[in-house]
């Protein structure tokens, strides 16, 4: 409630608890605060039912995050950002902070960002009992303690991005206590969000999983066992029946692939007919990277786009942003079978975002395609501008046919038909 006070009174215009709230007992107050917090089923997530050291030997990162969360719950000041993969404990820690504050009789607002944006959209046309947009928006922006869960999943439409930024920017300018959770590393978020979440004067970022190097991931069926068979030593350069220029192109591609494997930088594009050895050479490069302790993601492009679409669906065990972030930042990415087939605008955009990100960052990427550069240009003009940049990598064309079958000897010309003379 707001009291009718003189303009010069220090409490003029400020809200304060009504008498019924001041007189309520502890249980009633806690029940009311839990209802207002939007925690729902997350009221069961407390510090008491967590393992402070984590459930795995993780180098101490969870124990440090747990201690920071407890300290923050006792005295929420500034911002706390939990970032890590799905299942790392981000939401549990954030909810535990909220429940600890409620146990102390203090208000807190816990919002899953996609749900928050849905509420704001719905509040434009409120019903008789609904809270209007301005009232809801003001409540979120000025909550004494706000927890935004999955802040990286609320950036779908321009409207959503703007509303989310307005909330974050308001609380940044006012230095209001705020907790964020995100699967995507803060530095990889939208630039306006990233600069605020990474502000060292206000925010503390806690990474809830170790930066594990190495390992192999794949989409499209190229298993670790399969690529292990495709080494440089098993690549057959003694293909029979090749013309001189075909043999030279195969030898050159082999040498270029070995050079890239020894010093992977920028792009390495292998273009040639189906079965000429492109995927074998790409796999050989992957094996070299794995032997050096680097991480490799081997993606057959059509299957990759299907996988990203599937991970975007609600309720998927591996969220879209986590999958997308892993693909963009892996030590070595292999995009096998980049084709000229038309994909949806969404798929085209996602593929371009991966390509552009790795181009700007200079991350090693191998691309194979059986399409000519002209056909690729028609289907993926922006992607071709990146992968065919002579200053950013190497483009190799293999002229040889299927490297296992070789060129079949030409059949003898048939004899003219007709009766033979006797």
C-alpha positions in Angstrom: 0.0 0.0 0.0 1.0 3.6 -0.4 0.1 6.1 2.3 -1.1 9.7 1.7 2.0 11.5 2.9 3.4 15.0 2.2 5.6 15.4 -0.8 8.7 16.1 1.3 8.1 13.0 3.5 10.9 10.4 3.0 8.3 7.6 2.5 6.2 9.7 -0.1 5.2 7.5 -3.0 6.9 4.4 -1.7 5.0 1.1 -1.1 5.0 -0.5 2.3 3.4 -3.6 3.8 -0.2 -3.2 5.0 -1.1 -4.0 8.6 -2.4 -7.5 7.7 0.9 -8.4 6.3 2.8 -7.0 9.3 0.6 -9.1 11.6 0.7 -12.4 9.7 2.4 -15.4 11.3 5.6 -17.0 9.8 3.8 -19.9 8.1 1.2 -17.7 6.5 4.0 -15.3 5.3 6.1 -18.2 3.9 3.0 -19.6 2.1 2.2 -16.2 0.6 5.8 -15.6 -0.5 6.1 -19.1 -2.1 2.9 -18.4 -4.0 4.2 -15.0 -5.2 7.6 -16.3 -6.1 6.5 -18.5 -9.1 8.7 -21.3 -7.8 6.0 -23.9 -8.1 7.4 -27.4 -7.7 10.9 -25.9 -7.2 10.2 -25.3 -3.6 11.7 -28.7 -3.0 15.1 -27.5 -4.3 17.0 -26.4 -1.2 20.6 -26.3 0.0 19.8 -29.0 2.6 19.0 -31.6 -0.1 22.1 -30.9 -2.2 25.5 -32.5 -2.0 27.8 -29.5 -1.4 30.8 -31.2 -3.2 28.7 -32.4 -6.2 28.0 -35.9 -7.2 31.1 -36.4 -9.3 34.8 -35.6 -9.0 34.7 -32.4 -11.0 37.8 -30.5 -9.8 35.8 -28.5 -7.2 33.7 -26.3 -9.5 30.4 -27.4 -8.0 31.6 -27.0 -4.4 32.7 -23.4 -5.2 29.4 -22.6 -6.8 27.5 -24.1 -3.8 29.5 -21.9 -1.4 28.9 -18.8 -3.5 25.2 -19.5 -3.7 24.9 -19.9 0.1 26.8 -16.7 0.7 24.6 -14.9 -1.8 21.4 -16.2 -0.2 22.6 -14.8 3.1 23.3 -11.4 1.6 22.0 -10.9 -1.9 24.0 -8.1 -3.5 25.0 -7.6 -7.1 24.5 -10.3 -9.7 25.3 -14.0 -9.7 25.5 -15.9 -13.0 25.5 -19.7 -13.2 26.5 -21.2 -16.5 26.9 -24.8 -17.5 25.5 -27.7 -19.4 22.1 -29.3 -18.9 21.9 -31.2 -15.6 24.9 -29.4 -14.0 22.8 -28.0 -11.1 22.2 -24.4 -12.2 18.5 -24.3 -11.6 18.8 -26.2 -8.3 21.3 -23.7 -6.9 19.2 -20.7 -8.1 16.0 -22.2 -6.6 17.9 -23.0 -3.4 18.7 -19.3 -3.1 15.1 -18.4 -3.6 13.9 -20.8 -1.0 16.5 -19.7 1.5 15.3 -16.1 1.1 11.7 -17.1 1.5 12.6 -19.0 4.7 13.9 -15.7 6.0 10.6 -14.0 5.2 12.0 -12.1 2.2 10.3 -11.8 -1.2 11.8 -13.2 -4.3 10.6 -13.6 -7.9 11.7 -16.8 -9.8 11.0 -16.7 -13.5 11.8 -19.1 -16.3 12.6 -16.7 -19.1 10.4 -18.3 -21.9 7.5 -18.4 -19.4 8.1 -14.8 -18.4 7.9 -13.6 -22.0 4.7 -15.6 -22.5 3.2 -13.9 -19.5 4.2 -10.5 -20.8 2.7 -11.2 -24.2 -0.5 -12.5 -22.7 -0.8 -9.4 -20.4 -1.3 -7.2 -23.4 -4.9 -8.4 -23.4 -5.7 -9.0 -19.8 -8.9 -10.6 -18.5 -10.8 -9.3 -15.6 -8.5 -10.9 -13.0 -5.3 -10.7 -14.9 -2.4 -8.3 -14.1 -1.9 -5.7 -16.8 1.3 -5.5 -18.8 2.7 -2.4 -17.2 2.0 -3.7 -13.7 3.6 -7.1 -14.4 6.6 -5.6 -16.3 7.2 -3.2 -13.4 7.0 -6.0 -10.8 9.6 -8.0 -12.7 12.0 -5.1 -13.3 11.8 -3.9 -9.6 11.6 -7.2 -7.7 13.8 -7.1 -4.5 15.5 -10.3 -5.8 14.9 -11.6 -9.3 16.0 -15.0 -10.6 15.9 -15.4 -14.3 16.3 -19.1 -15.2 17.4 -20.1 -18.8 18.1 -16.5 -19.8 19.6 -17.8 -23.1 16.3 -19.3 -24.3 14.4 -16.1 -24.4 15.8 -14.6 -27.5 13.5 -15.8 -30.2 11.7 -12.7 -31.6 12.8 -9.1 -31.7 10.1 -8.2 -29.3 11.2 -10.9 -26.9 14.8 -9.8 -27.1 13.9 -6.2 -26.4 11.7 -6.9 -23.4 14.3 -9.2 -21.9 17.0 -6.6 -22.5 14.8 -3.9 -20.9 14.4 -6.0 -17.7 18.1 -6.8 -17.6 19.2 -3.2 -18.4 16.9 -1.7 -15.8 18.3 -4.0 -13.1 21.8 -3.4 -14.3 21.5 0.4 -14.0 19.9 0.1 -10.6 22.3 -2.6 -9.4 19.3 -4.7 -8.2 20.1 -8.2 -6.9 19.6 -10.7 -9.7 20.5 -14.3 -10.3 20.8 -15.7 -13.9 21.2 -19.3 -15.2 22.3 -20.0 -18.8 23.5 -23.0 -20.7 25.2 -20.7 -23.2 28.4 -19.1 -21.9 27.7 -15.4 -21.2 30.3 -14.2 -23.7 28.3 -16.0 -26.5 25.0 -14.4 -25.7 23.6 -11.3 -27.4 26.2 -8.6 -27.1 24.0 -6.3 -25.1 23.3 -9.0 -22.5 26.9 -10.3 -22.5 28.4 -6.9 -21.6 26.1 -6.6 -18.6 26.3 -10.2 -17.4 30.1 -10.0 -17.6 30.5 -6.7 -15.9 33.1 -7.3 -13.2 32.0 -4.5 -11.0 28.5 -6.0 -10.6 28.4 -9.6 -11.7 30.1 -12.9 -10.6 30.1 -15.7 -13.2 30.3 -19.3 -12.0 31.0 -22.1 -14.5 29.2 -25.3 -13.4 31.1 -27.7 -15.6 34.7 -28.2 -16.4 36.2 -27.1 -19.8 36.7 -30.6 -21.0 39.0 -30.9 -24.0 38.9 -33.8 -26.4 36.2 -36.2 -27.1 34.2 -37.1 -30.2 30.6 -36.2 -31.0 28.7 -36.9 -34.2 25.4 -36.4 -36.0 24.7 -38.6 -39.0 26.1 -42.0 -38.3 29.9 -41.5 -38.5 30.6 -43.3 -35.3 34.0 -43.2 -33.5 34.6 -46.8 -34.6 33.8 -45.9 -38.2 36.2 -42.9 -38.5 38.9 -44.9 -36.7 39.0 -47.1 -39.8 39.6 -44.1 -42.1 43.2 -43.1 -41.4 45.8 -41.5 -43.7 47.6 -44.8 -43.7 44.5 -46.6 -45.1 43.9 -44.1 -47.9 44.6 -45.8 -51.2 46.5 -43.6 -53.7 47.1 -46.5 -56.1 43.8 -46.2 -57.8 43.9 -47.9 -61.2 42.9 -46.2 -64.4 43.2 -42.6 -63.5 44.2 -39.9 -65.9 47.3 -37.9 -65.1 45.4 -34.8 -63.9 43.0 -37.0 -61.8 45.9 -38.7 -60.1 47.6 -35.4 -59.4 44.5 -34.0 -57.9 44.1 -37.0 -55.6 47.8 -36.8 -54.5 47.5 -33.0 -54.0 44.3 -33.4 -51.9 46.0 -36.1 -49.7 49.1 -33.9 -49.1 46.9 -30.8 -48.4 44.8 -32.8 -45.9 47.9 -34.1 -44.1 49.3 -30.5 -43.9 46.0 -29.3 -42.5 45.9 -32.1 -39.9 49.4 -31.1 -38.7 48.4 -27.4 -38.4 44.6 -27.0 -38.5 43.7 -23.4 -39.1 40.7 -21.8 -40.8 38.8 -23.7 -43.5 39.7 -26.8 -45.4 37.2 -27.6 -48.2 37.2 -30.8 -50.2 35.1 -30.8 -53.3 34.7 -33.7 -55.7 32.4 -36.5 -57.0 30.6 -38.8 -54.6 33.0 -41.5 -53.4 36.2 -39.8 -54.4 37.7 -40.0 -50.9 36.6 -36.7 -49.4 35.0 -38.2 -46.3 38.0 -40.5 -45.8 40.4 -37.6 -45.7 38.1 -35.6 -43.4 38.0 -38.6 -41.0 41.7 -38.9 -41.2 42.0 -35.2 -40.1 39.6 -35.9 -37.3 41.7 -38.9 -36.1 44.8 -36.7 -36.0 42.9 -34.0 -33.9 41.6 -36.7 -31.5 45.1 -38.1 -31.0 46.2 -34.5 -30.1 43.6 -34.3 -27.4 41.2 -32.0 -29.3 37.5 -32.3 -29.5 35.9 -33.2 -32.8 32.3 -32.8 -33.9 31.6 -34.8 -37.2 28.3 -33.7 -38.7 26.6 -34.9 -41.9 24.9 -31.6 -42.9 21.4 -32.8 -43.7 21.3 -34.8 -40.4 22.8 -31.8 -38.5 19.9 -29.6 -39.6 17.4 -32.2 -38.6 19.1 -32.6 -35.2 19.0 -28.8 -34.5 15.3 -28.7 -35.4 14.6 -31.6 -33.1 16.6 -30.1 -30.2 14.6 -26.8 -30.6 11.4 -28.7 -29.6 10.3 -28.1 -26.0 11.1 -30.8 -23.5 14.1 -32.2 -25.5 16.7 -33.7 -23.1 19.5 -31.8 -24.9 18.4 -28.2 -25.4 18.9 -26.4 -28.7 21.2 -23.8 -27.3 23.5 -26.4 -25.7 23.7 -28.3 -28.9 24.3 -25.2 -31.0 26.9 -23.8 -28.7 28.8 -27.1 -28.7 28.9 -27.2 -32.5 30.0 -23.6 -32.8 32.9 -23.9 -30.3 34.3 -27.4 -30.8 38.0 -27.6 -31.5 37.5 -29.1 -34.9 34.1 -29.2 -36.8 33.6 -31.4 -39.9 30.6 -30.5 -42.1 30.3 -33.5 -44.4 28.1 -33.5 -47.5 27.3 -29.8 -47.8 24.8 -29.9 -50.7 23.0 -27.6 -53.0 19.6 -28.8 -51.9 17.3 -26.1 -50.7 16.5 -26.1 -47.0 14.1 -24.0 -45.0 15.0 -20.5 -44.2 15.4 -21.4 -40.5 17.8 -24.2 -41.4 19.7 -22.0 -43.8 20.1 -19.3 -41.1 21.3 -21.8 -38.4 23.9 -23.3 -40.8 25.1 -19.8 -41.7 25.3 -18.8 -38.1 27.6 -21.8 -37.4 29.7 -21.1 -40.4 30.0 -17.3 -39.8 30.8 -17.8 -36.1 33.7 -20.2 -36.9 34.9 -17.9 -39.7 35.1 -14.9 -37.5 36.7 -16.9 -34.7 39.1 -18.6 -37.1 38.2 -22.1 -35.7 39.4 -25.1 -37.8 36.6 -26.4 -39.9 36.5 -29.1 -42.6 33.8 -29.1 -45.3 33.1 -31.8 -47.9 30.8 -31.3 -50.9 30.0 -33.1 -54.2 28.6 -29.9 -55.6 30.3 -27.5 -57.9 31.2 -24.1 -56.5 28.6 -22.5 -58.9 25.8 -24.7 -57.6 26.8 -24.1 -54.0 26.8 -20.4 -54.7 23.2 -20.6 -55.9 22.1 -22.5 -52.8 24.3 -21.0 -50.1 25.7 -17.7 -51.3 26.6 -16.4 -47.8 28.2 -19.7 -46.8 30.3 -19.9 -49.9 31.5 -16.4 -49.3 33.1 -17.7 -46.0 34.3 -21.2 -47.0 35.7 -20.1 -50.4 37.6 -17.1 -49.0 41.2 -17.7 -50.1 42.5 -15.7 -47.1 40.7 -17.9 -44.6 41.6 -21.4 -45.7 42.2 -23.9 -48.5 39.8 -25.1 -51.2 40.8 -28.4 -52.8 39.1 -30.1 -55.8 39.5 -33.8 -56.4 39.0 -34.8 -60.0 39.3 -38.5 -59.5 36.2 -40.8 -59.5 35.3 -43.2 -56.7 38.6 -44.0 -55.1 37.8 -47.6 -54.3 36.4 -48.5 -57.7 38.8 -46.5 -59.8 38.1 -45.8 -63.5 36.6 -48.8 -65.2 38.3 -49.8 -68.5 36.4 -48.8 -71.5 34.3 -51.6 -73.1 35.4 -52.6 -76.6 33.3 -51.1 -79.4 30.6 -53.5 -80.6 30.8 -55.0 -84.0 28.4 -53.7 -86.6 25.2 -55.6 -86.7 24.3 -57.6 -89.8 24.9 -61.0 -91.4 28.4 -62.2 -91.8 29.7 -63.4 -95.1 30.4 -67.1 -95.6 
